[in-house]
Amino acid sequence: MERVIHEERRLSFFEKYLTLWVLGCIGLGILLGKLFPQVAVNLDKISIYQVSIPIAICLFFMMYPIMVKIDFAEVIKAGKTPKPVVLTLFINWCIKPFTMLAIASIFLGVFFKGWLPGLEIVKGGQQVELYRSYISGCILLGIAPCTAMVLIWGHLSKGNDGHTLVMVAINSLTMLFLYAPLGGWLLGINKMPIPWQTIVLSVVIYVGLPLILGFYSRRWIIAKKGFKWFEEKFIHYLTEVSIGALLVTLIFLFSFKGDLIISQPQIIFLIAIPLLIQTCFIFALTYIMAKWLKLPYRDAAPSALIGASNHFEVAIATSTILFGLSSGASLATVVGVLIEVPVMLMLVRVCLRTKHIFERKG
């Protein structure tokens, strides 16, 4: 089985140059959003509980190929290994929200404050300083751990897909209980409305549906055609389907926000700096702790990538409900999307290049 996994994970043409495809699709999406803004607006309106249906379809085709490749014995095994689970929960809920608040406050509230002048009126008629609004958006990203897209990053890093899947599920459940009270405390407001429907629906579409179909279709195909056909024929085409769906998703995402990105490039750059620092810091901290805990690479890599990534769909939905779509907080959550994919791809490469440090000597 180990031989099968290594063969299956050779980089395809799309995977080998994925960073270039990603940057190209981000640029294409921004350009389409600028040239044809009405088309993007109309597509963005096709949603249920602020979950975009076009993006949900793309994400399904991005997740299904990963789910169908998973040997579900690995999922059960991962669930019985407490160390990576505890590490990921500790980073996501005890460390990450507070470092995000600290880093965003230092950069946006101190270093860049003079370049972020002005006030804005948010939902409810409250007037706030713009830099505080941007910090709020960063906070909403920091308390929304790991989107289903982390399954892509974990897979590309040759990590334990079963562990990644387990942690996506656990993070989704803990977010239902911790997102509102922790966000309300960090934002300094009495009550924080939380888009329960958005979270539940996104988990069902992005994780639940592809997981169920992947499990049953894998069993059915292997029973009908045999494992060899499944491995050599069926699986062969799925990686390109998954990567293609990722690229189409990026075109959709950035076409929705293309005009906004072009109109405020300097603000986006300033917001991106603390988000980038936070992402890299959390990744490094988790990776070092995984090494200290003597986790194998296949658990260490997805743990670090899960800690570094954010559930930006929930963050965007929450900022829209709390502050309005045109608010600085919503802009900050969009910047999170802008840097997420290129940065996560960079961190995947870091994992692959440092894999050897987890090899046990002797």
C-alpha angles and dihedrals in degrees: 000000000000089000089053093052094051093048093047092052099057107127114262123214090266094047094047093058097027095128091059092047090049094051090046093051092047089053092045091050093050091047093049090048090053097044097039106024095156092058090052092047092051092048091048090055091061095091144119117218088346092304106129110232095207090051091043090056091049092047091051091057088045093053103037096068089053094047094049091052093055118105098219091211083072090057092054090046091049091051090057094053107085103184100073091040093052092044093052094047091047093051095043098048108020102037114016101059092051097045088049090053092047097046094043091048093049095048103033097030099041117011098037099026093106091056093049102060127158143057133261136199111233129191112305093032095274115151116221137171111260096235090056090052091053090050089052090055090051090051091052089054093047094055095047104081125203126338122220086261087079086078086070093050093046091049094048090050090055091242130150104290090193092057092046091052093048091050093048088054094046093046091051091053095045090048090061089061105030105034097077101043095041092045092047091051096047094045090049096233128128098232130018117197111222124203097235092170091052092052096045094044094046091050091049094048100037099037115006102050097044090043094055094043091044092052097048097038090050091053093045096047094047091047092050102035105018131245094277093058090044091052100040102035113019099037092044093073099038099077092060090047090054094046091044091053090050091053093047089048090055092050089052095045096050096040087060091055101027098112092047093051093049094046096052108030096145093052091048091052092052093048091046093059098067091039090054093047091048093050095049093043094052091046092051093045093050093044092051092046090049089054090047090051089050094238116168116251092252089063098033096056098052091041091057093043092048090052092050097048129079136212092238094174091065092042092053092046092049094047090050092052094045104038109008134260094274095049126116089243091059090048090054091053090051089052086055088061091046095058099030101084101042092044094047090050089052090051091049088057090049089054093050093048094048097042091110094066089070094054111110115234122224 
